[in-house]
């Protein structure tokens, strides 16, 4: 009887040990096979400064962007390659340029482009310094970048200006930046001038997204051609700007002198900020005097 009892206890102990060992091994296997879940990067919305060409100067364009890319210098260069949204500015790189690599070491950003960068017709159309510092000034807005080294397929560029070839990497150069005083009225004036010159494509691009969804380009062109004819011989006499939290209203008084005296026309326009740009809202015809 005692022998049977001892055997029973022994078997129970063996079963417990085996069960524990199997369970422990399964836990090990499961934890070994489970891959760590990488953190999902959050989207970051910020305003970046991009520099494009205009009359042998650099003009800054503010651009509101949203990205998950944590390499901000790469994102800035990608936006530069896309070109300006403001149609009065000129891109300094062709859109077929590829970024082969980009990294920042000890405050120097090394940008390695494909051959399309140096083979672009931009080098014939624009001054060398404008093309170079469009990139350099855009990147050095980042606090951790003080200089920029431009490479093409891993090699330094030999510029026609020998000073540029010798003085690499490049530091920021603010004297190429043209100071601009952009106001809501100056944007509206640019819009009206585009209509007078029959640049309907440019004027249409200055509308906000909602206006472009409501009114197609052909309808806009027909409507604005009538509008601009009615303004013929009129000049802007006075304008008044009213700023609200979500918009800016501009009232314009036009006048012209004819045989019966001075004739006045009053119009009102609304402008809003959309993706970091000031856009014009196309109101109903009666609100703008049509």
C-alpha angles and dihedrals in degrees: 000000000000090000091053091049092050091049091050093052091047092052092048091052092048091051092050092050092048092047092049092048093050093047092048091049092050089052090052093049093048094049091046093053097045110097117215113254109238116230114260108237115237120235114254122205117200143145116250129191118233124185121216134172129270124160095337092310135097118247120197118231118194112217126190107214139174120209144159091204110112092193096087096181090059091049092051092052091048090054090049090054090053088061133223125319090208104082093210089068128077126227116240096204132045116244093241092067113116128205107230094183141339130191138154119225122178092344094309115114113212111203115189114194134187119253091267088077095067096031093056119118086233088088089062095043100044137040116265094238092053092054094045098046094041084070098034096049092045092053098042091063083084110089094224095055120077101157138023128215113199116207134179113208089338097309131106116249120247104219125202087238103071092204089062091051093051099042099061133170096050127230125208117285114199097174089077091060116098114219110232130191101208114182134171089254093050089054092049089047090052088051093051092045090052089055091050090052089047091243090146093157092059093043091049091053089056092063122099120255094256092055092049090050092052097042124039122217096256093051090046091051093050093046095047094046088060091044095052092047090057089054094053112129091012123119131199108258104173138352132193126202123206118187122207131175093261104024149011121235120205120193116197129196114203124192140183133179121230139153094291095049134258117351120202132201124187124204136173130207132186124214128189137182114251123176091341094310132101109243133186120238113218104222129194115295095252092055093059094041102259 
